[in-house]
Amino acid sequence: MNTRRKFLQQTLLGGLAVGSADRLFDTLDLDDSKAPGTFPVVISTWGPNVKANAAAWKVLSAGGYALDAIEAGIHVPEADPEDTSVGYGGLPDRDGHVTLDACIMNEKGMAGCVTFLEHIKHPISVARKVMENTPHVIMSGDGALQFALSQGFEKEDLLTEHARKAWEAWKVESKYQPVINVERHDTIGMLAMDTQHRLCGGCSTSGLAFKMHGRVGDSPVIGAGLFVDNEVGAAVCTGLGEMVLRTVGSFLVVEEMRRGKHPQKAVETAVKRIVSKYPEQSKDAQVAFIALDRKGRHGAYSIHPGFNYVLYQNGENRVIEGASFLKT
């Protein structure tokens, strides 16, 4: 066993078991000669997003643009009042405000992002407008809201009764403690490649429940929550954004693919980087990446078990359990 793995095992305390390297790829065939190579393809974080994948596939299967597919797919959880981690229905910050973050990136490397946005149900669409209709990449807070309204978006109250009651219950103790894999859902990250091999991606979230007012995570930050390079591939992540921001995780995954790594190897590198730098925090925090390369191959990996993702390829929309660094 090499020195690096010994370090990782020894620094993750509390009796958490690390799996053998021989079992890291049980669910994926890394033989390049057997690469899927079929398009279109769409992949997104978390099993509940099968409906989001289906909406994206409807665009792709009709020969549509991958960016349109991303927007259509992400609209699904953004509009779902039962989804407490994205858009309408998202749990508020500790002051009772539902604040949203989103970003989108196209095959040309252009990007748009919104952070700390309130009152707009579909931040992914506002992010696209930032990309297409302004000279900027990121707009935030009241400025982002005013821009959205100028683009024809409607101002809405996003705090549902369910989310309000959860916030009222939280205030009794006001204990801030992010929960791993809560409801097996979190930020939606989505990557798609269309029949013209245009690779695009998007990310949308209401952020950590009961966060400090003004907090922004990794999801709207290009290179952290999402990165797309049409020459190589794309990556997106979910989980505790602070750890991803500190390691520029999605950019790292794409750069590993640029060096020739299979997407599975690339996402593992990013997770191991986080664990090695933040071993104590990794005991109680989840981070997961998904990646898609130009060949249509994909990868997925997380710190803890419990992460799953949705892949729509070869006409089949299926939920897949992701591999993880820790096994228990």
N, C-alpha and C positions, 0 to 999 in steps of 0.2 A: 504494500500500500504506500503510495507516494506521500511526500511531506505535506503537500497541500491538503489532501483528504484527511490526514491525521489532524491537521490544524482545525479543519472545519468540524470534525467529529468532537475534538476536545473542547472547542469553544462553545458549542451548543450544549447548554447544560440541561439538567432536569431529567435525564434518562431518555431523551428523545432519540429514537433509533434512526440511523442513516442507512439507506439501502445500498447493496452492492452495485458497483458500476456495471456489472454484467446484466442487471435487471432494469436499467434505466430506459431501455428501448423496447420493452416487451410488446407495446401496442403499435409500434411503428416500424416499417421496413425502410431502412436507410439505403438500400441498394438503388443507386441512381438509374440503373437500367430498367427499374420497375417504377420510376417516378410517374405520378398520375398523368401529368401533361395534358389534362383536359380542361377546357375553358368553355363557359365562364365558371368562376368559383367564388364563393363568399364564405367567410369565416368570422365568427363573432364570439365574444366572451360570454360564458354562462348559459346553461341549459335552458332557462326560461325564454331565451331570445330565439327560440325556434320560429316564432311568429315574425320576428324582425328579419331573420334570414329569409323566410318565405317571401316577405315583401320585397327584399332586395333581389331575390331570384326572379321574381316576376318581371322586373326591369331588365335584368341581365339576359334572361331566356328569350326575351323579345328582341335581342340585339342592342339593348340600350347601353348607355354610358355608365361606367362604374361609379362615377361621382353621383349620378342621379340615384343609383341603387343604394349607395351609402346613405344618402339623405332620406330616401323612402324607408329604408330599414330602421334607421335610428328614430324616425318619427314614431314608430310603434311603441317602444317603452317610454318615450318622452310624453306621450299622450295617455298613458295608462295610470289611472289613479291608484291602482293596487301596487304599483312599483314604487317602493319607498326610497330608491337610490338614484332615480333618473327623472328629471322633468316634473310634470304635474304629479303630485302625490309624494314627491321627495320629502324626506324628513328635514325639518328646518335646522338652522343654527341655534345656539343657546339663547339667542334673543328672539326666536320665533320667526326668523326670515328664511324663506326658501330661496337660496342663491345658487345659480347654475353656472357650470363651466362646460365649454365644448370647443372642439377644434375639428377642422377638416383639411385634407391635403390631397391635391390631385397629382396626376401622372407627370406634370411638368415641374413639380417641386414647389408650386404655389400653395400658400396656406392662409387660412383665416381662423381666428380664435376669439372667443369671448370669455371673460372671467367675471365672477361676482355679479352676474346678471340676474335681475329680479323681474317678475311679472310677465315673462315671455315663455310660452309653453314649449317652443321648439328652438332652443339655442343653437342646434346644429345648423339650422337654416340661416340664422343670423350670422353665424361664423362663415357660412358660404358667401353671404352678401358682403361681409368684410373683405373676403378674399377677392371677390369679383368686382366690387363697386367702390373700393377705397384703395389708397396707396399703402395701407397699413397691414399689419399681420394680426395685432392684438388690440382689442378694445375692451374696456372694463367699466364695471359699475354703472353709474348714472349716464356716463357717456355712451356706453354700449346700449343702454335702454333707449336713450334719445335717438341713437342711430337706428335701432330696430323700429321704433315708431315712425321715423321718417321713411322707412322702407316698406311701410304698410302693415307691420305686425301689430296685433292687438294686445293691449295691456290687460292682464287677467290676474285674479287672485289664485295662486298656485298651492296655497295651504289647504289641504283637504281636511275634513273633520277627523279622519283616522290619524293623520299626521299631527294635527293639533292636540288630540288626546294623548298621543305618544309623547309629545313635547311636555305637556302638563304633567304626565306621570314621571318623566325624567327630572323635572324641576324639583321633585320632592327631595331627592338626594343630590342632584346635579353632579353625578359622577360621570366623568368622561372616560370611557373605556371602549375603544373600537373592538368589534367582535369579528373574529375570523370567519369568513364564508357565511356571513349572516344571510339567512334565507337562500343560500346558494345563489346570491345575486349581488351585484355591485355595479360600478361603472359599466356601460356598454361600450366596448371597443369593437370596431368592425373593419375588415379589410376585404376588398373585392377586386377581381380582375375580369374584364369583359372579353368578348370575343375578338376585339381588336388589340388585346393584350395591354390595355390601359389599366394601370394599378392605382387605386385610390384608397383612402382610409378616413375614418372619422371616430370621434370619441365624445361621449356626453355623460354628464353626471350632475347630481345635486350635492356631491361631496360627502364628507363624513357627517353623520348625524350628530347634531348638537356641537358642532365645531365652533370655534371662536368666530365672532362676526368679522368678516373680511378675509377669512382664510381661503386660499386658493391652493388646490392640489396639483398633481402632475397632469391631469387629463387634458387641460387646454394648452399645455406647453409643448411646442414642437421639439422633438428630440427626447422628451421625457415620456409623456403619455402616448405619443404617436410619432412615427417617422416613416416616410414613404420615399423610396428612390426607385423610379421605374426601370432603371438599368439593373437593379439588384433584387429588391424585394421590399417588404414593409413589415412593420411590427407595431403592436399596440399592447397596452397593459391594463391591469386592474389591481386593486388592492390599496395598501397604505401609500399614498402618493408621496409623502415626505421622503421615503427611502428611494423611490424611483427618481425624484427630482435630484437627489444628491448623487446619483450614479448615471444620470442621463440614459436611462435603461433602454428605451426603444432605439435610440441612435446606435447604442452599442450592439444591439442585436443585428441591425442592418449592416453595420460595419463588419461584424463577424461573418455574415453571409457574403459580403464583398470579398472577403479573404478566402472564400471558397467553402465555408462551412454549410452543411445541411441546416435548414431552419431549426430542426430539433436540437442540434448541437449548439446553435447560436443562442437560443433561448435559455438553454442550460447555463451557458457562460454568463449571461446576464443575472440569472438568479444566484449563481454561486458567487458572483462579484458582490451582490448585496449581502449575502450571508457572511462572507468573509470580512466585510467591512463593518457590519452591524450584527454581530452574533447574538448579543443580548436582546436587542429589539426583535430579531428574527424569531425568537422563541414564541412571541405572542402576536406577531403580525404576519399577514398574508400579502404576498405579491405574486402575480402570475403574468406571464407573457404568452401571446400567440404571434406567429409569424407566417408569412407567405412569401415564397420566392417566385422568380420569373418562370420557373418550370412548373409551377402549380403545386409544388411540394409545401407542406406545412409543418409547423412544430408548435408544441405547447408545453409549458412547464411552470411549476409553482414552488413556493417554499414548503407549504404544508399540503397534505392530502385534502381532497374535497373540492378542488377546482375542476370544473368541466367547461366545455365549449361546444359550439355548434358549427358543423361543416356542411355546406351544401355544394356537392360536386358529383358529377356523373348522374345528375337527376335525383340524387338522394340527399335528404336533409336529416342529418343524424347528430345526436348528442354523444360526445365522446368524453370519457373520463381522462383528465390529463395526468401525466406523470408528475411526481413531486420529489424534491430533494430529500425531505423528511418522509418517512414511511408511516409514522404514527403520531 
